[in-house]
Amino acid sequence: MSFPDANALVWDGAPGHYEVHYATLTDPASGTGVWIRQTLLAPAAGGAGECAVWFAAMTADGRRTARKLSLPLDRLSATAEPFQLCTGDAVLTDRGMAGAVPGGAWELSWEPRLPPAELVPRALRRAGVARTVLVVPHPDLAISGWVAFDERRLELDAVKGAQAHVWGSQHAQRWAWAHANDLQTLDGEPVADSFFEGACVFVLRGGREVGPATPLVARVRGEDVRATSPLRVLRTASRFGLTTWHAEAQAGARRLTVEVEAPRASLVGVTYHDPDGTPAYCYNTEVASLRLHVWDRTARGRFGWTLRETLQAPGRAHFEVGGREHVPGVELLVT
């Protein structure tokens, strides 16, 4: 199974663009989360840009590491079909990734399984309305291989994770994001063919902060649920803080409620930059906990909803928040 357009590089060589391909996973054996990124930044003013390889790992008890290897933009190359992205010596394809930064290295493989999860409708993407677009080419992966860092080596055998693609001209003013595909019932029974992906964003329009816009996508036991239409993302109730997020969305006769909690000690702080040079600060963890409540409409009215089931990802969900101000007390490991 292949979806070449989901990962294909969007950048056409023009200034004023950033682009990110990343993978996330949580190793249940060690309780370690891993976050790997390949990025490009083409400054709005023109001139020399940058590509980079990022690596971060964290545990709930506060063991954290993060590295960034910055390279000239001419060290980046890509092909669309078959998809391959090379950032220096780091390589990403639709079936795995390999690379290294000072103090870290990885070699991972997977088999594509599901169609991409798209949080921004294609009509809005074509219209150029969204300043940032998130597509998840591979929302439910079983990842095998190894990751080495800080004199540790994790051997991974079908560990749950995902791979995503982000691009645009400007990061949001504030945002929260979450993903989980290592889901189970409240009794601890693994639930196959299921994932959750969502974001909540505030943006600047005319000098004012506008939002939240909250697109949510899920697959529950093989059944897709999408709350991504322009009207729906504005109506979805959503609130987040540094370590929490709560959102509730309706998609037809289905309603989703998501609750995320993250250990503050596990947050990896890093600095992003817009193409115009403005910084944004991101706080990421791959060892958050998530609960997904799935409701069915069984009658009319406010109380006509029946809880179908609750899925959870204890310590195995992926979560981040970002904004334009550094959070005091949370170290920026990449500046």
Backbone hydrogen bonds, N-H to C=O, Kabsch-Sander energy under -0.5 kcal/mol:
donor,donor_aa,acceptor,acceptor_aa,energy
6,A,3,F,-1.5
7,N,3,F,-0.7
8,A,4,P,-1.3
16,G,42,A,-1.2
17,H,42,A,-1.8
18,Y,168,G,-2.7
19,E,40,L,-2.0
20,V,166,V,-3.5
21,H,38,Q,-2.5
22,Y,164,A,-2.3
23,A,36,I,-2.5
24,T,162,A,-2.3
25,L,34,V,-1.9
26,T,160,K,-1.3
27,D,32,T,-3.2
30,S,27,D,-0.5
31,G,27,D,-2.0
32,T,27,D,-1.1
33,G,58,M,-2.9
34,V,25,L,-2.8
35,W,56,A,-2.6
36,I,23,A,-2.4
37,R,54,W,-2.0
38,Q,21,H,-2.7
39,T,52,A,-2.6
40,L,19,E,-2.2
41,L,50,E,-2.8
42,A,17,H,-3.2
44,A,275,P,-2.6
46,G,43,P,-1.5
50,E,41,L,-2.1
51,C,71,L,-2.4
52,A,39,T,-2.0
53,V,69,L,-2.0
54,W,37,R,-2.7
55,F,67,R,-2.5
56,A,35,W,-2.0
57,A,65,T,-2.3
58,M,33,G,-1.8
59,T,63,R,-1.4
60,A,31,G,-0.5
62,G,59,T,-1.7
64,R,62,G,-0.7
65,T,57,A,-2.3
67,R,55,F,-2.9
69,L,53,V,-3.1
70,S,68,K,-0.7
71,L,51,C,-3.1
73,L,49,G,-0.7
75,R,72,P,-2.2
76,L,73,L,-1.6
77,S,86,C,-2.2
79,T,84,Q,-2.2
81,E,82,P,-0.5
84,Q,79,T,-2.1
85,L,92,L,-2.7
86,C,77,S,-3.1
87,T,85,L,-0.5
87,T,90,A,-2.5
88,G,75,R,-2.5
88,G,86,C,-0.6
90,A,87,T,-2.0
91,V,98,A,-3.0
92,L,85,L,-2.2
93,T,96,G,-3.0
94,D,83,F,-0.6
96,G,93,T,-0.9
97,M,108,L,-1.7
98,A,91,V,-2.2
99,G,106,W,-2.1
101,V,104,G,-2.5
104,G,101,V,-2.6
105,A,148,A,-2.5
106,W,99,G,-2.3
107,E,146,W,-2.3
108,L,97,M,-3.2
109,S,144,S,-2.7
110,W,95,R,-2.1
117,A,136,V,-2.2
118,E,116,P,-0.6
119,L,117,A,-0.6
119,L,134,L,-1.6
120,V,134,L,-0.7
124,L,121,P,-0.6
125,R,121,P,-1.8
126,R,122,R,-2.8
127,A,123,A,-1.7
128,G,124,L,-0.7
128,G,125,R,-0.9
129,V,124,L,-1.7
130,A,124,L,-0.6
133,V,167,W,-3.0
135,V,165,H,-2.7
136,V,117,A,-3.0
138,H,163,Q,-2.0
141,L,161,G,-2.8
143,I,141,L,-0.6
143,I,159,V,-3.7
144,S,109,S,-2.4
145,G,156,L,-2.4
146,W,107,E,-2.1
147,V,154,L,-1.8
148,A,105,A,-3.0
149,F,152,R,-2.2
150,D,103,G,-1.2
152,R,149,F,-2.6
154,L,147,V,-3.4
155,E,153,R,-0.6
156,L,145,G,-3.1
156,L,154,L,-0.6
159,V,143,I,-2.9
161,G,141,L,-1.7
162,A,24,T,-2.2
163,Q,138,H,-2.0
164,A,22,Y,-2.8
165,H,135,V,-3.0
166,V,20,V,-3.1
167,W,133,V,-1.9
168,G,18,Y,-2.1
169,S,131,R,-2.1
170,Q,131,R,-1.3
173,Q,202,F,-1.9
174,R,202,F,-1.7
175,W,322,G,-2.1
176,A,200,C,-2.1
177,W,320,E,-2.3
178,A,198,G,-2.3
179,H,318,H,-2.3
180,A,196,F,-2.1
183,L,181,N,-1.0
184,Q,312,Q,-2.1
185,T,189,E,-2.3
186,L,310,T,-0.5
188,G,185,T,-1.9
191,V,183,L,-2.5
192,A,190,P,-0.6
195,F,219,R,-2.0
196,F,180,A,-2.5
197,E,217,V,-2.9
198,G,178,A,-2.3
199,A,215,P,-1.9
200,C,176,A,-2.6
201,V,213,A,-2.6
202,F,174,R,-2.7
203,V,210,V,-2.6
205,R,208,R,-3.0
208,R,205,R,-1.6
210,V,203,V,-3.6
210,V,208,R,-0.5
213,A,201,V,-2.3
214,T,233,V,-2.3
216,L,227,A,-1.7
217,V,197,E,-3.0
218,A,225,V,-2.9
219,R,195,F,-2.6
220,V,223,E,-2.9
221,R,219,R,-0.6
222,G,193,D,-2.4
223,E,220,V,-1.5
224,D,222,G,-0.5
225,V,218,A,-3.1
227,A,216,L,-3.0
233,V,229,S,-2.6
234,L,230,P,-0.9
235,R,231,L,-1.2
236,T,232,R,-1.5
237,A,248,E,-1.5
239,R,246,H,-2.3
241,G,244,T,-2.7
245,W,260,V,-1.6
246,H,239,R,-2.6
247,A,258,V,-2.1
248,E,237,A,-2.4
249,A,256,L,-2.5
251,A,254,R,-3.4
254,R,251,A,-1.3
255,R,295,W,-2.1
256,L,249,A,-2.9
257,T,293,H,-2.2
258,V,247,A,-2.7
259,E,291,R,-2.3
260,V,245,W,-2.6
261,E,289,S,-2.5
262,A,243,T,-2.2
266,S,263,P,-1.6
267,L,264,R,-1.5
268,V,284,N,-2.9
269,G,267,L,-0.7
269,G,331,E,-1.0
270,V,282,C,-2.5
271,T,334,V,-1.4
272,Y,280,A,-3.2
274,D,278,T,-3.0
277,G,274,D,-2.3
280,A,272,Y,-2.0
281,Y,323,G,-3.3
282,C,270,V,-2.6
282,C,280,A,-0.5
283,Y,321,V,-2.9
284,N,268,V,-2.3
285,T,319,F,-2.7
288,A,317,A,-2.1
289,S,261,E,-3.2
290,L,313,A,-1.0
291,R,259,E,-2.4
292,L,311,L,-3.1
293,H,257,T,-3.1
293,H,291,R,-0.5
294,V,292,L,-0.5
294,V,309,E,-2.9
295,W,255,R,-2.9
295,W,293,H,-0.5
296,D,306,T,-2.7
297,R,253,A,-2.1
298,T,296,D,-0.6
298,T,304,G,-2.7
299,A,304,G,-1.6
304,G,301,G,-1.6
306,T,296,D,-3.0
308,R,294,V,-2.8
309,E,294,V,-1.4
311,L,292,L,-2.8
312,Q,184,Q,-2.8
313,A,290,L,-2.7
315,G,313,A,-0.6
316,R,313,A,-1.1
317,A,288,A,-2.7
318,H,179,H,-3.3
319,F,285,T,-3.0
320,E,177,W,-2.0
321,V,283,Y,-1.9
322,G,175,W,-2.4
323,G,281,Y,-1.8
330,V,327,V,-1.7
331,E,329,G,-0.6
333,L,269,G,-2.5
333,L,331,E,-0.9
334,V,269,G,-1.2
